[in-house]
Amino acid sequence: MMKLKTKTTGPSQMKGSSAVGDDRPMDWELRPGGMLVQKRTPDSDGESTPTPTPTPTIRVKVKYGSTYHEISISSQGTFGELKKMLVGPTGLHHQDQKLLFKKKERDSKAFLDSCGVRNKSKIVLMEDPISQERRYVEMRKNAKMEKASKSISEISLEVDKLAGQVSALESVVCKGGKVAENDVLNLIDLLMNELLKLDAIMGDGDVKLQRKMQVKRVQKYVETLDLLKIKNSMATIQTQTHNTNNSNHQRQTSRPSFANTKLSTIQEEQHSTKPTTPSSTVVTTKWEIFDASPSIAPSEHAVPPRFNWEFFE
């Protein structure tokens, strides 16, 4: 019995072989698990990326007054998009427009195809006075808010300048120095003026928040200046007290010398006016002595004469 020989095909032969019905050679790749498989290519994949179907474009007729406008738009677009496209031809703001299709007003978020709009469909455009008035009110409100925000920004810049002056005065007082009281009062007045400006600003939302922040800043600086004024006044009182004590001390130290001088002067005067003793008297007058006679009264210091009297029984 004859043995059948089987022919094995190696990777080299498989690489050069071709698939059934395909004359192109196949490439092989080795997977991490050791399996040899045919290399996949985008052409060999059975799956193909589907080509997106283009959205059909339709043309609609929009009547505004006695004028018709033809607009090309996607069938899957919205009435809001159609309103924005009508701003140029009609001159109406898209918020002031009202679109009617089949005698029914359509919302801006509604899709054209969902509402049954087809090619050459007719749509009526009308002006919406309520929306226009609402938009004007919104515009005035936005303008007012913008003006208020600008005013707050200007006030903030002015407060920043005044804050620098407050910091300078605070540093001087904290170091033990003194500042002029008028400078502190003037700064307080300027800050209070800015606070009055902030009170006159009215607004909501961000404007209200900005205004509140600036008011707190101004109040904080005013409180700081009030404390600086008190500290400055205390420093002035202490300085005056110190100067008064020094002057009193100088007076007290200078008074004894003046008293001693006055006392010595008085003593000298008393010494000069004190009567002299007899022993220290110097007689400079020469007296002429005369004989005593009855006709002449004896002087006050003369010695009375002595007579010998004869007694009779």
VOGU-3710 file (C-alpha; in Angstrom, 3 decimals, decimal comma):
1> mmklktkttg> 0,000/0,000/0,000  1,468/3,368/-1,021  1,846/6,149/1,484  0,385/9,536/0,654  2,708/12,445/0,968  1,217/15,582/2,470  2,661/18,893/1,452  2,838/21,514/4,156  2,773/25,136/3,312  5,177/27,321/5,258
11> psqmkgssav> 4,872/30,934/6,088  7,036/31,876/3,127  4,689/30,093/0,740  1,627/31,495/2,504  3,045/34,968/2,200  3,364/34,636/-1,527  0,000/32,942/-2,037  -3,092/34,854/-2,955  -6,652/34,628/-1,705  -9,362/33,096/-3,716
21> gddrpmdwel> -10,499/35,501/-6,367  -7,801/38,045/-5,430  -4,521/38,349/-7,316  -2,941/40,652/-4,729  -0,381/39,057/-2,387  -1,365/38,856/1,245  0,805/40,170/4,092  1,067/38,393/7,380  1,760/39,660/10,854  2,750/37,976/14,059
31> rpggmlvqkr> 0,453/38,652/17,018  1,890/38,949/20,540  0,509/35,511/21,409  2,603/33,894/18,636  -0,258/33,451/16,161  0,462/34,284/12,553  -2,487/36,041/10,989  -3,190/37,999/7,888  -2,359/41,671/8,246  -5,463/43,796/8,336
41> tpdsdgestp> -5,662/46,789/6,092  -8,424/49,310/5,563  -9,131/47,692/2,182  -9,353/44,235/3,678  -11,861/45,284/6,370  -15,341/44,321/5,504  -16,646/47,364/7,326  -16,509/50,695/5,560  -17,165/54,173/6,951  -20,590/55,288/5,842
51> tptptptirv> -20,697/58,516/3,899  -22,885/61,085/5,639  -25,943/62,025/3,721  -25,996/65,761/3,002  -28,792/67,717/4,595  -31,239/68,886/1,947  -31,599/72,634/1,490  -34,989/74,129/0,890  -36,165/77,526/-0,277  -38,990/79,165/1,610
61> kvkygstyhe> -40,968/82,290/0,771  -41,304/84,749/3,616  -43,915/87,487/3,296  -43,268/90,736/5,168  -45,944/93,296/4,476  -46,340/93,324/0,699  -42,826/92,025/0,000  -41,725/88,416/-0,445  -38,269/87,218/0,446  -36,880/83,841/-0,679
71> isissqgtfg> -34,523/82,300/1,859  -32,430/79,175/1,384  -32,127/77,220/4,604  -31,554/73,670/5,776  -34,700/71,624/6,176  -33,488/70,632/9,641  -32,968/74,253/10,717  -35,030/76,108/13,303  -37,312/79,102/13,041  -34,810/81,018/15,175
81> elkkmlvgpt> -32,155/80,509/12,513  -34,603/81,693/9,893  -35,260/84,855/11,919  -31,551/85,651/12,040  -31,327/85,205/8,251  -34,222/87,649/7,815  -32,520/90,446/9,776  -30,591/91,638/6,709  -33,434/91,698/4,125  -36,092/93,107/6,482
91> glhhqdqkll> -34,073/95,235/8,921  -35,933/93,801/11,887  -34,140/92,570/14,954  -34,527/88,815/15,335  -36,102/89,315/18,785  -38,756/91,605/17,268  -39,886/89,059/14,660  -42,927/86,794/14,764  -43,120/83,927/12,217  -46,472/82,402/11,284
101> fkkkerdska> -46,704/79,096/9,452  -50,140/77,762/8,595  -51,670/80,656/10,563  -49,905/79,613/13,733  -47,035/81,338/15,479  -43,958/79,154/15,692  -41,447/79,103/18,484  -37,848/80,010/17,686  -36,630/76,624/18,932  -39,001/74,610/16,716
111> fldscgvrnk> -37,508/72,726/13,717  -38,746/73,443/10,216  -39,166/69,846/9,092  -40,952/68,921/12,339  -43,525/71,636/11,696  -44,033/70,524/8,087  -42,066/73,196/6,278  -41,076/71,988/2,820  -39,498/73,453/-0,247  -41,342/76,601/-1,441
121> skivlmedpi> -43,441/76,775/1,687  -44,863/80,177/2,591  -44,200/81,825/5,946  -45,561/85,143/7,168  -43,324/87,554/9,061  -44,820/90,100/11,457  -43,365/92,612/13,853  -43,829/91,771/17,534  -44,397/95,024/19,510  -44,314/93,272/22,879
131> sqerryvemr> -40,931/91,725/22,174  -39,707/95,060/20,833  -40,782/96,884/23,984  -39,200/94,187/26,121  -35,977/94,508/24,190  -35,962/98,313/24,603  -36,467/97,931/28,334  -33,648/95,426/28,452  -31,423/97,764/26,459  -32,107/100,668/28,810
141> knakmekask> -31,469/98,437/31,780  -28,178/97,233/30,329  -27,155/100,804/29,540  -27,960/101,861/33,096  -26,030/98,922/34,514  -23,069/99,708/32,293  -23,108/103,349/33,400  -23,308/102,307/37,054  -20,447/99,871/36,612  -18,346/102,597/34,998
151> siseislevd> -19,104/104,989/37,858  -18,107/102,349/40,420  -14,837/101,795/38,566  -14,054/105,514/38,685  -14,871/105,653/42,393  -12,673/102,610/42,983  -9,708/104,363/41,365  -10,250/107,433/43,525  -10,523/105,290/46,664  -7,248/103,607/45,734
161> klagqvsale> -5,526/107,012/45,670  -6,987/107,962/49,046  -6,013/104,552/50,450  -2,374/105,341/49,704  -2,609/108,552/51,748  -4,284/106,681/54,609  -1,456/104,136/54,623  1,139/106,923/54,710  -0,497/108,599/57,718  -0,905/105,261/59,476
171> svvckggkva> 2,777/104,433/59,082  3,768/107,808/60,557  1,490/107,439/63,596  2,484/103,804/64,183  6,146/104,854/64,315  5,366/107,314/67,096  5,187/110,408/64,932  2,461/113,044/64,761  0,462/114,233/61,777  -1,573/117,356/61,265
181> endvlnlidl> -5,144/116,910/62,393  -6,390/118,817/59,349  -4,850/116,205/57,055  -6,793/113,461/58,812  -10,045/115,435/58,708  -9,633/116,257/55,025  -9,100/112,602/54,179  -12,211/111,642/56,112  -14,236/114,253/54,207  -12,977/112,981/50,842
191> lmnellklda> -13,830/109,396/51,726  -17,293/110,403/52,908  -17,880/112,151/49,554  -17,021/108,933/47,733  -19,399/107,083/50,049  -22,200/109,478/49,099  -21,493/108,827/45,423  -21,781/105,092/46,028  -25,076/105,542/47,837  -26,498/107,318/44,773
201> imgdgdvklq> -25,722/104,337/42,499  -28,542/101,858/42,039  -28,180/98,452/40,402  -28,667/94,729/40,660  -26,485/91,686/40,194  -22,796/92,380/39,676  -23,247/96,139/40,051  -24,818/95,703/43,468  -22,002/93,388/44,550  -19,302/95,795/43,328
211> rkmqvkrvqk> -20,998/98,705/45,071  -21,182/96,767/48,341  -17,490/95,912/48,185  -16,497/99,548/47,624  -18,736/100,737/50,468  -17,010/98,309/52,844  -13,603/99,561/51,687  -14,491/103,205/52,296  -15,968/102,455/55,725  -12,836/100,556/56,688
221> yvetldllki> -10,586/103,476/55,736  -12,796/105,946/57,633  -12,591/103,786/60,767  -8,815/103,620/60,395  -8,617/107,408/60,184  -10,803/107,761/63,277  -8,384/105,572/65,229  -5,428/107,540/63,874  -7,080/110,789/64,978  -7,510/109,430/68,511
231> knsmatiqtq> -3,912/108,181/68,674  -2,639/111,469/67,291  -4,630/113,440/69,895  -3,266/111,253/72,705  0,275/111,774/71,454  -0,296/115,556/71,400  -1,650/115,535/74,966  1,316/113,499/76,178  3,718/115,898/74,483  2,034/118,913/76,062
241> thntnnsnhq> 2,105/117,251/79,488  5,773/116,437/79,092  6,581/120,004/78,084  4,593/121,343/81,055  6,452/119,055/83,451  9,772/120,141/82,014  8,919/123,827/82,384  7,773/123,310/85,988  10,967/121,443/86,754  13,034/124,260/85,287
251> rqtsrpsfan> 11,146/126,792/87,378  11,674/124,762/90,523  15,381/124,362/89,879  15,840/128,055/89,072  13,792/129,361/92,065  16,320/128,564/94,919  19,100/130,567/93,321  16,768/133,531/92,938  15,671/133,191/96,573  19,252/132,973/97,788
261> tklstiqeeq> 20,148/136,031/95,797  17,184/137,946/97,154  17,948/136,774/100,687  21,564/137,852/100,431  20,455/141,235/99,117  18,032/141,686/102,008  20,700/140,669/104,508  23,121/143,166/103,063  20,502/145,906/103,297  19,702/144,979/106,912
271> hstkpttpss> 23,358/144,937/107,740  23,847/148,360/106,237  20,869/149,866/108,116  21,693/148,226/111,498  22,580/150,846/114,232  26,160/150,858/115,336  27,273/150,204/118,929  28,786/152,991/121,122  32,153/151,410/121,032  32,207/151,708/117,339
281> tvvttkweif> 31,015/155,379/117,347  33,513/157,859/116,049  33,080/161,418/117,246  34,020/163,885/114,664  32,437/167,078/116,176  34,489/169,318/118,402  32,466/171,060/121,036  33,448/174,430/122,573  32,994/174,498/126,363  31,700/177,710/128,058
291> daspsiapse> 31,364/178,556/131,697  28,007/177,881/133,214  25,919/180,913/134,055  22,404/181,192/135,529  21,099/182,930/132,491  21,995/180,057/130,285  20,007/176,937/130,608  22,098/173,922/131,055  22,346/171,692/128,140  20,797/168,346/128,121
301> havpprfnwe> 24,062/166,563/128,630  25,746/169,131/130,932  26,661/168,130/134,477  24,669/170,154/137,071  26,878/172,275/139,319  27,258/171,578/142,980  26,732/174,372/145,540  27,730/174,525/149,220  24,595/175,354/151,090  24,650/176,856/154,520
311> ffe> 22,031/175,654/156,927  20,629/177,913/159,696  19,011/176,714/162,754
//
